[in-house]
Amino acid sequence: MDIRRQVGLNVQRIRRSRGWSQEELAFESGLHRTYISGIERGARNPTVTVLRALADALGVGPGRLLDDGPPETASP
Amino acid sequence: MDIRRQVGLNVQRIRRSRGWSQEELAFESGLHRTYISGIERGARNPTVTVLRALADALGVGPGRLLDDGPPETASP
């Protein structure tokens, strides 16, 4: 899978596991909500400093955002 | 540590563990040698697609490039 799409799925999955809206993640990370939306859709190509901001806001290590499978829930 | 510096140290450590020059990593990853040099110095802010290219060339998962410690050798 394209790594941008993988990052987007990981951000979305972890964000939802926190019960957060995109607005809440935007506030916590200091990024704009439309940028979060673009990342989750795989439409953006975030830099490592953006990964750091997202990972810190979500309370995970930045490498988790690059994982190639969902570690918390399995697909059917 | 700044994540750009961490990525740089990881790329340099793994590259050297392969016995590769920056030129060899540039060839394998399709990136320019001066860009590799900038990443290793922490002067660049690489995107996730660049991490993917480096990780594929080095034969590691992309999350390894964000690790916050050297897993292979310890510092004295």
N, CA and C atoms of all chains as a GROMACS GRO file, in nm:
protein
  456
    1MET      N    1   0.085  -0.121   0.000
    1MET     CA    2   0.000   0.000   0.000
    1MET      C    3   0.088   0.125   0.000
    2ASP      N    4   0.043   0.227  -0.068
    2ASP     CA    5   0.115   0.354  -0.065
    2ASP      C    6   0.131   0.400   0.080
    3ILE      N    7   0.251   0.446   0.114
    3ILE     CA    8   0.277   0.479   0.254
    3ILE      C    9   0.194   0.597   0.302
    4ARG      N   10   0.157   0.687   0.209
    4ARG     CA   11   0.071   0.800   0.249
    4ARG      C   12  -0.067   0.749   0.291
    5ARG      N   13  -0.118   0.649   0.217
    5ARG     CA   14  -0.248   0.590   0.251
    5ARG      C   15  -0.237   0.516   0.384
    6GLN      N   16  -0.123   0.445   0.403
    6GLN     CA   17  -0.104   0.371   0.528
    6GLN      C   18  -0.099   0.465   0.647
    7VAL      N   19  -0.026   0.575   0.634
    7VAL     CA   20  -0.020   0.673   0.743
    7VAL      C   21  -0.160   0.726   0.772
    8GLY      N   22  -0.235   0.756   0.667
    8GLY     CA   23  -0.370   0.808   0.685
    8GLY      C   24  -0.460   0.712   0.761
    9LEU      N   25  -0.454   0.584   0.724
    9LEU     CA   26  -0.536   0.484   0.793
    9LEU      C   27  -0.493   0.471   0.939
   10ASN      N   28  -0.363   0.476   0.964
   10ASN     CA   29  -0.314   0.464   1.102
   10ASN      C   30  -0.357   0.584   1.186
   11VAL      N   31  -0.343   0.704   1.131
   11VAL     CA   32  -0.384   0.823   1.206
   11VAL      C   33  -0.533   0.815   1.236
   12GLN      N   34  -0.613   0.780   1.135
   12GLN     CA   35  -0.757   0.775   1.154
   12GLN      C   36  -0.796   0.669   1.259
   13ARG      N   37  -0.731   0.552   1.249
   13ARG     CA   38  -0.766   0.445   1.342
   13ARG      C   39  -0.731   0.483   1.487
   14ILE      N   40  -0.612   0.537   1.507
   14ILE     CA   41  -0.570   0.572   1.643
   14ILE      C   42  -0.652   0.690   1.696
   15ARG      N   43  -0.679   0.788   1.608
   15ARG     CA   44  -0.763   0.901   1.649
   15ARG      C   45  -0.900   0.852   1.695
   16ARG      N   46  -0.961   0.763   1.616
   16ARG     CA   47  -1.094   0.714   1.653
   16ARG      C   48  -1.090   0.630   1.780
   17SER      N   49  -0.979   0.557   1.800
   17SER     CA   50  -0.967   0.477   1.923
   17SER      C   51  -0.961   0.568   2.046
   18ARG      N   52  -0.923   0.695   2.026
   18ARG     CA   53  -0.923   0.792   2.136
   18ARG      C   54  -1.060   0.859   2.151
   19GLY      N   55  -1.149   0.833   2.055
   19GLY     CA   56  -1.280   0.899   2.057
   19GLY      C   57  -1.272   1.045   2.016
   20TRP      N   58  -1.167   1.081   1.939
   20TRP     CA   59  -1.145   1.220   1.901
   20TRP      C   60  -1.199   1.248   1.762
   21SER      N   61  -1.251   1.370   1.744
   21SER     CA   62  -1.283   1.421   1.611
   21SER      C   63  -1.154   1.472   1.546
   22GLN      N   64  -1.161   1.499   1.415
   22GLN     CA   65  -1.047   1.561   1.348
   22GLN      C   66  -1.017   1.698   1.411
   23GLU      N   67  -1.121   1.768   1.454
   23GLU     CA   68  -1.100   1.898   1.518
   23GLU      C   69  -1.019   1.883   1.647
   24GLU      N   70  -1.050   1.780   1.723
   24GLU     CA   71  -0.976   1.759   1.849
   24GLU      C   72  -0.830   1.725   1.822
   25LEU      N   73  -0.807   1.639   1.722
   25LEU     CA   74  -0.668   1.606   1.689
   25LEU      C   75  -0.595   1.730   1.636
   26ALA      N   76  -0.665   1.810   1.558
   26ALA     CA   77  -0.604   1.934   1.509
   26ALA      C   78  -0.561   2.023   1.625
   27PHE      N   79  -0.650   2.039   1.722
   27PHE     CA   80  -0.619   2.122   1.838
   27PHE      C   81  -0.499   2.066   1.914
   28GLU      N   82  -0.500   1.937   1.939
   28GLU     CA   83  -0.392   1.876   2.019
   28GLU      C   84  -0.257   1.879   1.948
   29SER      N   85  -0.260   1.868   1.815
   29SER     CA   86  -0.134   1.858   1.739
   29SER      C   87  -0.084   1.994   1.689
   30GLY      N   88  -0.172   2.094   1.691
   30GLY     CA   89  -0.133   2.223   1.638
   30GLY      C   90  -0.138   2.230   1.486
   31LEU      N   91  -0.199   2.130   1.422
   31LEU     CA   92  -0.213   2.130   1.276
   31LEU      C   93  -0.356   2.173   1.241
   32HIS      N   94  -0.376   2.211   1.116
   32HIS     CA   95  -0.508   2.254   1.073
   32HIS      C   96  -0.597   2.133   1.045
   33ARG      N   97  -0.727   2.146   1.074
   33ARG     CA   98  -0.817   2.034   1.054
   33ARG      C   99  -0.818   1.985   0.910
   34THR      N  100  -0.813   2.077   0.814
   34THR     CA  101  -0.816   2.033   0.674
   34THR      C  102  -0.687   1.958   0.636
   35TYR      N  103  -0.579   1.990   0.705
   35TYR     CA  104  -0.454   1.918   0.680
   35TYR      C  105  -0.464   1.776   0.738
   36ILE      N  106  -0.521   1.764   0.858
   36ILE     CA  107  -0.546   1.631   0.918
   36ILE      C  108  -0.633   1.548   0.822
   37SER      N  109  -0.737   1.611   0.770
   37SER     CA  110  -0.827   1.542   0.678
   37SER      C  111  -0.750   1.492   0.555
   38GLY      N  112  -0.665   1.576   0.499
   38GLY     CA  113  -0.586   1.536   0.383
   38GLY      C  114  -0.490   1.422   0.415
   39ILE      N  115  -0.431   1.426   0.533
   39ILE     CA  116  -0.342   1.316   0.574
   39ILE      C  117  -0.422   1.186   0.585
   40GLU      N  118  -0.537   1.193   0.648
   40GLU     CA  119  -0.616   1.070   0.667
   40GLU      C  120  -0.662   1.011   0.534
   41ARG      N  121  -0.683   1.097   0.435
   41ARG     CA  122  -0.724   1.049   0.303
   41ARG      C  123  -0.605   1.003   0.218
   42GLY      N  124  -0.484   1.018   0.269
   42GLY     CA  125  -0.366   0.980   0.192
   42GLY      C  126  -0.333   1.080   0.082
   43ALA      N  127  -0.392   1.199   0.091
   43ALA     CA  128  -0.372   1.300  -0.011
   43ALA      C  129  -0.252   1.388   0.018
   44ARG      N  130  -0.198   1.378   0.140
   44ARG     CA  131  -0.083   1.458   0.180
   44ARG      C  132   0.037   1.368   0.200
   45ASN      N  133   0.153   1.430   0.192
   45ASN     CA  134   0.280   1.358   0.207
   45ASN      C  135   0.352   1.420   0.326
   46PRO      N  136   0.312   1.381   0.450
   46PRO     CA  137   0.363   1.453   0.567
   46PRO      C  138   0.512   1.430   0.590
   47THR      N  139   0.576   1.531   0.647
   47THR     CA  140   0.716   1.521   0.684
   47THR      C  141   0.729   1.456   0.822
   48VAL      N  142   0.853   1.423   0.857
   48VAL     CA  143   0.876   1.358   0.987
   48VAL      C  144   0.840   1.452   1.104
   49THR      N  145   0.854   1.583   1.086
   49THR     CA  146   0.815   1.671   1.198
   49THR      C  147   0.663   1.673   1.216
   50VAL      N  148   0.588   1.655   1.106
   50VAL     CA  149   0.442   1.643   1.118
   50VAL      C  150   0.406   1.510   1.184
   51LEU      N  151   0.476   1.402   1.147
   51LEU     CA  152   0.452   1.273   1.214
   51LEU      C  153   0.476   1.286   1.364
   52ARG      N  154   0.582   1.358   1.400
   52ARG     CA  155   0.613   1.378   1.543
   52ARG      C  156   0.498   1.451   1.614
   53ALA      N  157   0.445   1.555   1.552
   53ALA     CA  158   0.336   1.631   1.614
   53ALA      C  159   0.212   1.543   1.630
   54LEU      N  160   0.180   1.466   1.527
   54LEU     CA  161   0.063   1.378   1.534
   54LEU      C  162   0.083   1.268   1.638
   55ALA      N  163   0.202   1.207   1.638
   55ALA     CA  164   0.229   1.098   1.731
   55ALA      C  165   0.226   1.147   1.875
   56ASP      N  166   0.284   1.264   1.900
   56ASP     CA  167   0.282   1.320   2.035
   56ASP      C  168   0.139   1.347   2.079
   57ALA      N  169   0.058   1.403   1.989
   57ALA     CA  170  -0.081   1.433   2.024
   57ALA      C  171  -0.158   1.304   2.054
   58LEU      N  172  -0.130   1.200   1.977
   58LEU     CA  173  -0.202   1.073   1.992
   58LEU      C  174  -0.143   0.985   2.102
   59GLY      N  175  -0.026   1.022   2.153
   59GLY     CA  176   0.035   0.945   2.260
   59GLY      C  177   0.095   0.812   2.216
   60VAL      N  178   0.146   0.809   2.093
   60VAL     CA  179   0.212   0.688   2.042
   60VAL      C  180   0.350   0.725   1.990
   61GLY      N  181   0.434   0.625   1.968
   61GLY     CA  182   0.561   0.650   1.903
   61GLY      C  183   0.539   0.681   1.756
   62PRO      N  184   0.622   0.768   1.696
   62PRO     CA  185   0.599   0.805   1.556
   62PRO      C  186   0.605   0.687   1.459
   63GLY      N  187   0.685   0.585   1.494
   63GLY     CA  188   0.692   0.468   1.406
   63GLY      C  189   0.558   0.397   1.391
   64ARG      N  190   0.473   0.410   1.494
   64ARG     CA  191   0.340   0.347   1.487
   64ARG      C  192   0.258   0.399   1.369
   65LEU      N  193   0.283   0.524   1.331
   65LEU     CA  194   0.205   0.583   1.222
   65LEU      C  195   0.245   0.526   1.086
   66LEU      N  196   0.358   0.456   1.082
   66LEU     CA  197   0.405   0.395   0.956
   66LEU      C  198   0.378   0.246   0.953
   67ASP      N  199   0.322   0.189   1.058
   67ASP     CA  200   0.296   0.045   1.062
   67ASP      C  201   0.216   0.004   0.940
   68ASP      N  202   0.244  -0.116   0.889
   68ASP     CA  203   0.174  -0.157   0.768
   68ASP      C  204   0.053  -0.246   0.796
   69GLY      N  205   0.010  -0.255   0.919
   69GLY     CA  206  -0.113  -0.327   0.948
   69GLY      C  207  -0.176  -0.271   1.073
   70PRO      N  208  -0.305  -0.292   1.090
   70PRO     CA  209  -0.370  -0.244   1.212
   70PRO      C  210  -0.342  -0.336   1.330
   71PRO      N  211  -0.263  -0.289   1.430
   71PRO     CA  212  -0.227  -0.377   1.540
   71PRO      C  213  -0.337  -0.393   1.644
   72GLU      N  214  -0.435  -0.301   1.641
   72GLU     CA  215  -0.534  -0.304   1.748
   72GLU      C  216  -0.658  -0.386   1.711
   73THR      N  217  -0.702  -0.377   1.587
   73THR     CA  218  -0.818  -0.454   1.543
   73THR      C  219  -0.789  -0.515   1.408
   74ALA      N  220  -0.836  -0.636   1.388
   74ALA     CA  221  -0.814  -0.704   1.261
   74ALA      C  222  -0.928  -0.674   1.164
   75SER      N  223  -0.893  -0.672   1.034
   75SER     CA  224  -0.997  -0.658   0.933
   75SER      C  225  -1.073  -0.789   0.919
   76PRO      N  226  -1.201  -0.785   0.882
   76PRO     CA  227  -1.278  -0.909   0.866
   76PRO      C  228  -1.229  -0.989   0.745
   77MET      N  229   1.519   1.417   2.144
   77MET     CA  230   1.598   1.459   2.026
   77MET      C  231   1.504   1.498   1.912
   78ASP      N  232   1.544   1.598   1.837
   78ASP     CA  233   1.467   1.636   1.718
   78ASP      C  234   1.454   1.515   1.627
   79ILE      N  235   1.332   1.496   1.575
   79ILE     CA  236   1.308   1.375   1.497
   79ILE      C  237   1.389   1.375   1.366
   80ARG      N  238   1.419   1.493   1.314
   80ARG     CA  239   1.502   1.497   1.192
   80ARG      C  240   1.642   1.445   1.221
   81ARG      N  241   1.694   1.483   1.338
   81ARG     CA  242   1.827   1.435   1.378
   81ARG      C  243   1.822   1.284   1.403
   82GLN      N  244   1.712   1.238   1.465
   82GLN     CA  245   1.699   1.095   1.492
   82GLN      C  246   1.695   1.014   1.362
   83VAL      N  247   1.616   1.062   1.266
   83VAL     CA  248   1.609   0.994   1.136
   83VAL      C  249   1.747   0.989   1.072
   84GLY      N  250   1.819   1.102   1.081
   84GLY     CA  251   1.952   1.107   1.022
   84GLY      C  252   2.047   1.007   1.084
   85LEU      N  253   2.045   0.998   1.216
   85LEU     CA  254   2.132   0.901   1.284
   85LEU      C  255   2.095   0.758   1.246
   86ASN      N  256   1.965   0.731   1.236
   86ASN     CA  257   1.922   0.596   1.201
   86ASN      C  258   1.963   0.560   1.058
   87VAL      N  259   1.941   0.652   0.965
   87VAL     CA  260   1.980   0.624   0.826
   87VAL      C  261   2.129   0.599   0.819
   88GLN      N  262   2.207   0.686   0.885
   88GLN     CA  263   2.352   0.671   0.879
   88GLN      C  264   2.397   0.538   0.942
   89ARG      N  265   2.338   0.503   1.058
   89ARG     CA  266   2.378   0.380   1.125
   89ARG      C  267   2.347   0.257   1.039
   90ILE      N  268   2.226   0.253   0.984
   90ILE     CA  269   2.186   0.136   0.906
   90ILE      C  270   2.265   0.130   0.775
   91ARG      N  271   2.286   0.246   0.712
   91ARG     CA  272   2.367   0.250   0.590
   91ARG      C  273   2.507   0.194   0.616
   92ARG      N  274   2.569   0.242   0.724
   92ARG     CA  275   2.705   0.196   0.755
   92ARG      C  276   2.707   0.047   0.790
   93SER      N  277   2.599  -0.001   0.854
   93SER     CA  278   2.594  -0.144   0.887
   93SER      C  279   2.588  -0.229   0.760
   94ARG      N  280   2.545  -0.169   0.648
   94ARG     CA  281   2.544  -0.238   0.518
   94ARG      C  282   2.679  -0.223   0.447
   95GLY      N  283   2.766  -0.139   0.503
   95GLY     CA  284   2.894  -0.111   0.438
   95GLY      C  285   2.880  -0.023   0.316
   96TRP      N  286   2.771   0.057   0.311
   96TRP     CA  287   2.744   0.140   0.193
   96TRP      C  288   2.794   0.282   0.213
   97SER      N  289   2.841   0.342   0.105
   97SER     CA  290   2.866   0.486   0.101
   97SER      C  291   2.733   0.559   0.080
   98GLN      N  292   2.737   0.690   0.100
   98GLN     CA  293   2.618   0.771   0.067
   98GLN      C  294   2.585   0.759  -0.082
   99GLU      N  295   2.685   0.747  -0.165
   99GLU     CA  296   2.662   0.731  -0.309
   99GLU      C  297   2.585   0.601  -0.338
  100GLU      N  298   2.622   0.495  -0.268
  100GLU     CA  299   2.553   0.367  -0.291
  100GLU      C  300   2.407   0.374  -0.245
  101LEU      N  301   2.385   0.437  -0.129
  101LEU     CA  302   2.246   0.452  -0.083
  101LEU      C  303   2.167   0.542  -0.178
  102ALA      N  304   2.232   0.645  -0.229
  102ALA     CA  305   2.165   0.732  -0.326
  102ALA      C  306   2.123   0.652  -0.450
  103PHE      N  307   2.214   0.570  -0.499
  103PHE     CA  308   2.182   0.489  -0.617
  103PHE      C  309   2.067   0.394  -0.588
  104GLU      N  310   2.072   0.326  -0.476
  104GLU     CA  311   1.970   0.225  -0.444
  104GLU      C  312   1.832   0.288  -0.417
  105SER      N  313   1.833   0.408  -0.362
  105SER     CA  314   1.706   0.471  -0.323
  105SER      C  315   1.650   0.563  -0.430
  106GLY      N  316   1.732   0.599  -0.528
  106GLY     CA  317   1.688   0.692  -0.630
  106GLY      C  318   1.687   0.837  -0.584
  107LEU      N  319   1.751   0.863  -0.470
  107LEU     CA  320   1.761   1.001  -0.419
  107LEU      C  321   1.900   1.055  -0.452
  108HIS      N  322   1.916   1.186  -0.443
  108HIS     CA  323   2.046   1.246  -0.473
  108HIS      C  324   2.138   1.235  -0.352
  109ARG      N  325   2.267   1.219  -0.378
  109ARG     CA  326   2.361   1.201  -0.267
  109ARG      C  327   2.361   1.320  -0.172
  110THR      N  328   2.349   1.440  -0.225
  110THR     CA  329   2.351   1.556  -0.137
  110THR      C  330   2.225   1.562  -0.049
  111TYR      N  331   2.117   1.504  -0.101
  111TYR     CA  332   1.994   1.497  -0.020
  111TYR      C  333   2.011   1.395   0.093
  112ILE      N  334   2.071   1.280   0.060
  112ILE     CA  335   2.104   1.180   0.163
  112ILE      C  336   2.192   1.244   0.272
  113SER      N  337   2.292   1.319   0.228
  113SER     CA  338   2.382   1.384   0.322
  113SER      C  339   2.305   1.478   0.414
  114GLY      N  340   2.213   1.556   0.357
  114GLY     CA  341   2.132   1.650   0.436
  114GLY      C  342   2.042   1.577   0.535
  115ILE      N  343   1.986   1.465   0.492
  115ILE     CA  344   1.902   1.386   0.584
  115ILE      C  345   1.988   1.335   0.700
  116GLU      N  346   2.105   1.281   0.669
  116GLU     CA  347   2.189   1.224   0.776
  116GLU      C  348   2.234   1.330   0.875
  117ARG      N  349   2.249   1.454   0.830
  117ARG     CA  350   2.288   1.563   0.919
  117ARG      C  351   2.170   1.623   0.995
  118GLY      N  352   2.050   1.574   0.964
  118GLY     CA  353   1.931   1.630   1.031
  118GLY      C  354   1.891   1.764   0.975
  119ALA      N  355   1.945   1.799   0.859
  119ALA     CA  356   1.918   1.930   0.800
  119ALA      C  357   1.795   1.928   0.710
  120ARG      N  358   1.746   1.809   0.678
  120ARG     CA  359   1.629   1.794   0.593
  120ARG      C  360   1.513   1.740   0.675
  121ASN      N  361   1.393   1.764   0.622
  121ASN     CA  362   1.271   1.720   0.688
  121ASN      C  363   1.199   1.626   0.592
  122PRO      N  364   1.244   1.501   0.583
  122PRO     CA  365   1.193   1.413   0.476
  122PRO      C  366   1.046   1.378   0.494
  123THR      N  367   0.980   1.357   0.381
  123THR     CA  368   0.840   1.313   0.381
  123THR      C  369   0.834   1.161   0.395
  124VAL      N  370   0.711   1.112   0.417
  124VAL     CA  371   0.694   0.968   0.433
  124VAL      C  372   0.730   0.892   0.305
  125THR      N  373   0.711   0.952   0.187
  125THR     CA  374   0.749   0.879   0.066
  125THR      C  375   0.902   0.869   0.054
  126VAL      N  376   0.974   0.968   0.106
  126VAL     CA  377   1.120   0.959   0.110
  126VAL      C  378   1.164   0.852   0.210
  127LEU      N  379   1.097   0.847   0.327
  127LEU     CA  380   1.128   0.741   0.424
  127LEU      C  381   1.107   0.604   0.361
  128ARG      N  382   1.000   0.591   0.284
  128ARG     CA  383   0.971   0.462   0.217
  128ARG      C  384   1.085   0.424   0.123
  129ALA      N  385   1.132   0.521   0.042
  129ALA     CA  386   1.240   0.493  -0.053
  129ALA      C  387   1.368   0.452   0.020
  130LEU      N  388   1.400   0.523   0.128
  130LEU     CA  389   1.521   0.491   0.205
  130LEU      C  390   1.508   0.354   0.272
  131ALA      N  391   1.391   0.329   0.332
  131ALA     CA  392   1.371   0.203   0.404
  131ALA      C  393   1.376   0.085   0.307
  132ASP      N  394   1.314   0.100   0.190
  132ASP     CA  395   1.318  -0.008   0.092
  132ASP      C  396   1.460  -0.035   0.046
  133ALA      N  397   1.537   0.073   0.023
  133ALA     CA  398   1.676   0.055  -0.021
  133ALA      C  399   1.758  -0.014   0.087
  134LEU      N  400   1.731   0.022   0.213
  134LEU     CA  401   1.809  -0.033   0.325
  134LEU      C  402   1.757  -0.169   0.372
  135GLY      N  403   1.640  -0.209   0.322
  135GLY     CA  404   1.584  -0.340   0.359
  135GLY      C  405   1.530  -0.346   0.500
  136VAL      N  406   1.474  -0.233   0.547
  136VAL     CA  407   1.412  -0.230   0.680
  136VAL      C  408   1.271  -0.173   0.667
  137GLY      N  409   1.191  -0.191   0.770
  137GLY     CA  410   1.060  -0.125   0.772
  137GLY      C  411   1.078   0.024   0.794
  138PRO      N  412   0.991   0.107   0.736
  138PRO     CA  413   1.009   0.252   0.748
  138PRO      C  414   1.004   0.302   0.892
  139GLY      N  415   0.930   0.233   0.979
  139GLY     CA  416   0.924   0.274   1.118
  139GLY      C  417   1.059   0.268   1.187
  140ARG      N  418   1.147   0.181   1.138
  140ARG     CA  419   1.282   0.170   1.196
  140ARG      C  420   1.359   0.301   1.185
  141LEU      N  421   1.329   0.379   1.081
  141LEU     CA  422   1.402   0.504   1.061
  141LEU      C  423   1.360   0.610   1.162
  142LEU      N  424   1.249   0.586   1.234
  142LEU     CA  425   1.202   0.681   1.336
  142LEU      C  426   1.234   0.634   1.477
  143ASP      N  427   1.294   0.516   1.490
  143ASP     CA  428   1.326   0.463   1.623
  143ASP      C  429   1.406   0.566   1.702
  144ASP      N  430   1.381   0.571   1.833
  144ASP     CA  431   1.450   0.672   1.912
  144ASP      C  432   1.574   0.622   1.984
  145GLY      N  433   1.621   0.504   1.948
  145GLY     CA  434   1.747   0.457   2.003
  145GLY      C  435   1.812   0.362   1.905
  146PRO      N  436   1.943   0.341   1.918
  146PRO     CA  437   2.011   0.247   1.830
  146PRO      C  438   1.989   0.104   1.876
  147PRO      N  439   1.910   0.024   1.802
  147PRO     CA  440   1.882  -0.112   1.846
  147PRO      C  441   1.997  -0.209   1.820
  148GLU      N  442   2.090  -0.171   1.731
  148GLU     CA  443   2.191  -0.269   1.690
  148GLU      C  444   2.318  -0.259   1.773
  149THR      N  445   2.362  -0.136   1.803
  149THR     CA  446   2.483  -0.118   1.882
  149THR      C  447   2.458  -0.008   1.985
  150ALA      N  448   2.515  -0.024   2.101
  150ALA     CA  449   2.498   0.075   2.206
  150ALA      C  450   2.612   0.177   2.199
  151SER      N  451   2.582   0.300   2.237
  151SER     CA  452   2.686   0.401   2.246
  151SER      C  453   2.769   0.376   2.373
  152PRO      N  454   2.896   0.408   2.372
  152PRO     CA  455   2.978   0.387   2.492
  152PRO      C  456   2.937   0.483   2.603
   0.00000   0.00000   0.00000
